[in-house]
Amino acid sequence: MIVAFTSLSPAGATFMDWSWHWLKGSQKTWNQERGWVPIIKDPVRKKDAHNYDKNHPLGIDAWDKFIESAKKESDKADISFYPSFLNTDNNLNEFVRQMNRMIKQGVRVVVIKKTQEFPYHTARSNSSDREVDFVIQVNPDLAGQSVARIREIFSFRMVAQQRKWLDKIDSAFRNLDNKVIVVSDKDWSHSTEQTMIQICNRLGTNIDSDRLAKWRPIMELWRHNYTKTKHFYENDIPSIADKIVSGESMDLEPYGLRLVEQCLVMMYVMKRHGRRLLLPGDDFPKNTQDLHQFLN
């Protein structure tokens, strides 16, 4: 059996991929570049589960090449991969079409459906250095603008765009083949064990009881990391906005705020206090007291 575990944005598909192999008792997993390798006992890092060396083909041509190679090996044991898709914001219908095409190819498909506004965009990934490019993909009219201008405009648009995207996902996913297993990001992050059991049942794979016992503390650590990220977006960033408005000093250096996070701070300044945070240049000061002077 070949199984695709995927999502439209970082939502834990890597941990789901590894968990499936671990829980059913796999001793080895197949990697397109390295062949059959022993399964790692704990994939969790500080933010994600990327110690697990998953198959991660990017784009439809790469998916097809992977599936072709995997079919030659899948008679030995089950194989999984995490197909990723460029620019899903503008190609949701194509994403759905390709999921359905994989079903017709005999591939089982599990999709984590985005339903929550947080965490935003690339927040849980390691692709922070391309955030400006990402924002411009969604807002092509901002191409060529300064970082300061991109922050100013995107802070206005980002929440409405995110909600619109969730509506588009709902609409597009109605056309998914009923054999596609869809789980929500909320269920996956809050009811991880129950969701994993349901996935295994749908895939027809049994869960090894000894492996399940060893998996639970790893799962709890993964959930803890996920919750920390969510808390940062829903609690820490609003608190930063409050301190900017009050003029209270707070060191922002430890947070390492990236472009999208800076925009969220500016959004909360508007949403919670009706003020505008307009910076004269591309730099984002590292103290809330320094940012206070740029309020309008």
Secondary structure, DSSP 8 states (H G I E B T S, - for coil): -EEEEEESSSSSHHHHHHHHHHHTT-SEEEETTTEEEE--S----SSS-TTS-----BSHHHHHHHHHHHHTTTTTS-EEE--B-TTGGG-HHHHHHHHHHHHHTT-EEEEEE---S-S-TTTTSS-GGGHHHHHHHH-GGGTT--HHHHHHHHHHHHHHHHHHHHHHHHHHHTTS-TTSEEEEHHHHHHSHHHHHHHHHHHHT----HHHHHHHHHHHHHHHHHHHHHHHIIIIIHHHHHHHHHHT---B-GGGT--HHHHHHHHHHHHHHH---B--SSS---SBHHHHHTTB-
